[in-house]
Amino acid sequence: QVQLVESGGGLVQPGGSLRLSCAASRSVASIYRMGWFRQAPGKQRELVAAVTSDGSTNYADSVKGRFTIFRDNAKNTVTLQMNSLKPEDTAVYFCNARGPVAALFNYWGQGTQVTVSS
């Protein structure tokens, strides 16, 4: 079991940057995959970026080259650096911790709002 707490959301102008942080209640080093998802009003929740325990990362096509995910095993945090933000990035962002079998280990944070608007 793990508790996840996100922080760092807010209002930013197009082209700006934000850094989201997810603090875990236990070591993240052994968690199979840590990820960030987002959900915009009226849309399904989608994967934004993820990092596995071996350091492999994957990104949604819409954020490649703009977002970076990294995990700090010493601090038990996972961070999403978001640059060149666009209005379509507006959503609630959720931190996720998942095991190799999602049905057995799959936890979510409460979410943090990101609004990109001038």
Residue, then its C-alpha position, 0 to 999 in steps of 0.5 A: q500500500v502507498q499514499l500519494v500526495e501531489s503538489g505544484g499545480g496552479l495557473v500559468q500562461p501559455g508557454g510557461s512552466l510548472r513542476l508537479s511533485c508526487a510524494a509517496s508514503r513509502s519507498v518508490a524504488s521498488i514500485y514497478r511504475m510511477g506515472w502521471f495521468r491527467q483528466a480534462p473535463g468531459k474526457q477520459r483520464e490519460l497517461v501523460a508520462a511514466v517511469t519504471s523501476d529500471g528507469s525507462t520512461n514513456y510519454a504521451d505523444s502530445v507532451k514529448g519534448r515538453f514534459t520530463i518525468f523523473r523519480d528520486n528514490a532517496k526522497n520518495t518523490v516523482t516529479l513532472q517538469m512541464n515546459s512550453l505549456k499549452p491551453e490543451d494541457t489544462a486538466v487535473y493531474f494525478c500521480n499513480a503507483r502501479g505494480p506489474v499486475a495493476a489489479l494487485f497494486n494500483y494507487w492514485g493521488q488526489g489530483t492537482q489542478v493545472t490551468v493554462s490560460s492567458 
